[in-house]
Amino acid sequence: MFTVGIIGTGAISDAHLSAYSELADEVPDLRIVALADLSRSGPEAKREAFGLAEARVYDDVAAMLEAEELDLVSIATPPSAHAPLAVQVLDAGVNVVVEKPMATSLEECDAMLAAQERSGKTLSVIAQNRWREEMVRLKAVLDSGKLGPLSHTRIASLWWRGHSYYDLWWRGTWASEGGGPTLNHAIHHIDLTLWLLGRPRAVTAMMTNAQHDNAEVEDLSAAILQYEHSLAELTSSVVHHGQKQEVILQGARASVSQPWEVAAEVARPNGFPEPDGDADVVAELEEFAATLPQLTRTRHAGQLADVVAAVREGRDPQVTGHDGRGAVELVTAIYEAAIERRVVDLPITAEDPYYRSGTLVERAPHFFEKTASVGTQEGYMPTGATAQAEASDEATAPGAAAADPAVAPRD
């Protein structure tokens, strides 16, 4: 039997519970045997909602780890709790997959990686958008070299959240949430940026709070990433109506984008483009994309299938703890550049103050002060033309949410 435990039974845990259920035909001996939260009401509600009659519920993580023989634990809590819980589980000799973002500082990420190293266990970080057909298509086209050298990439992580979104007790402060949409929403696109392009050489950025005067953190940031011979721009937002996320890769021969579109120009003798572009290059890229195999499983189910297989096969998962750290490093560089109003070179070393836990709390501006604090928010569901494709990681949680940062629900 392959046994799984879940820590944190709020909104994001639905994606994990659903994914493990979907894997039942592929891994017939997989069982969710334990659910933990500070209050038993959350685990009990999830046990009922997902038909997990044999799963045991806990209001103490240490008790769960002592009582259960677990192969894998999913950590689905607010970001500030990821590091201590992951270290605790790894030190107990159990493999871990932790929700995004990996942690709220590079110092915490390295503590998690150190725990993985001394335990010899697996540590993976959720980056479920790598298991989306359109993203796999972009990656394959880019890796094929058919675009030619990259010139420019545009990444738009555009969401909209109403004023009351930041009334939830743990949202909207640097201490408990770790940041605004740059960390907690754009982390998906930041991971994709690193997956597609690699680590940039340098970052500059600006941020503000445009619409949420009940939150300390930013609700909008814009960053420029410098690569050797190209630039990328990244917008992270919860103030954009329509919620249209996109990735556009501009190469020497053509551009491809998500949502999927191919464009290619051909030059006249004077360098200006022909009106109809280069139909041959467009056809070549469309034909190549059409040959790509479809994914067996997508999003959380695809990634968790890989994690389970990695544990059983004794190999690294496709998304490692080092990948999760890379995303946090880029977020850290964006925040540092915006706060200090300067260009930040990568990698960020341990000597940089922003490497440490607590520096953002000390140095980040409070755009506004938090004015409300509610324990739970029910009935939440994202909207927008393209947000539905990414909604499963922010699904509504049945049952009450815990009111403690260690195991409370995420967005």
C-alpha positions, 0 to 999 in steps of 0.5 A: 500500500502507498499511504498518503497524509494531508496537512492543511484541509482548507481550499487548496487541499481539494486539488490534492484530494481530487488528484489522489482520487484520480490516480486510483486507477493508475496506483490502485494501492494508493490510500489517503489514510490521514488528514491533519489540521489544528481543528478536527472540523476541517479534516472531518469535513474533507473526510466526508466530502471525499468519501474517505471513511477509513482516513483518520483525522488529527489536530496535531501533526506530530501525533499523525507522524507518530501514529501513521506509516506514511509514504508521502505527505502533501502540505497544503497550508499558508506559505508561512507554515510550509518550511517548519512543517516540511522540515518536521515531516522530512525529519520524521522520514516521510517524503513531502510535496508542498504547495506553492510557494515553497516558502517565504524566504530563501533561508527557509527554502534552504532549511527545507533542502537541508532536511531533505538532504539529511533525511534522504527523502523526496521533496517536491514543490507544486508547479502544476502548470507544467502539466498543462497542454498549452504550456507543454506545447510552448516548452516543446516548440522552444526546445526544438529551436524552431523559433530561433534565438529569443528576443523578448518574452512577455508573461502576464499573471493577471488576476482580479480579487475584490476588496474583501479578499484581503479580509481573510485573517492571514492574507494581506500582511508581509508576516503571514502571507509573505507578499501579494500576487507576486508571491502568491499568484504569479508564482505559477508563471514565475515557475514557468518562466524559469522552466522555459527561459532559465534563471535571469542574470538581473532583475529590476521591478516596481510595485504598488497597491492600487485597489486594496486599502485593507492590505499591507502588501502589493496588489500589482508589480511589474518586473523586467528580467535580463537574460544574455541577449533577451529581455522578459517582462512579468506583470503580477496582479490582482487588479486586472478585470478579465483575468487574462493570463498569457505567455508570449515568446518572441524568437528570431523566426517567429512568436508563439504564445499561450493562449496558442497563436503563431506569428511570423514575419518576413522582411521586404528588401528595406527591412519592413515586414510583408503584410502576410508574414511568413506562412511557411514558418507558421505552417511549420510550427503548427505542424510540429505542435500537432505532432506532440502527444497529449498528456495522460494527466494534467495539473495536480493529478499529473504532477502528483502522479510523477511524485508518487512514481518518483518515490516508488522508483527512487528517482528525483521528481520532475519538479524538485525542491531546488526548482521551488527554491528558484521560483522563490529566489526570483520573487525575492529579487523582484521584491528587493528590486522594487523596495530598494529601487535598484537592479538586483543581480542573480543568484542571491547569496546568503550575504544578501539581507533579503535572503533571510527570513524577516527582512521583508517584514522589516523593510517592505512598505505597508501600502495600507494597514490591514483593516479587517480579519475574518476567520473563514471565507466560504463560497469562493470561486475564481472568475474570468475568461482564462482563470477557469483553466487554473481554478482548481488550485483555488477551489472552494473548501467544504467545511470550516477553515482553521484559524492558525497559520500553521495549518490554515487554508490557503487561497 
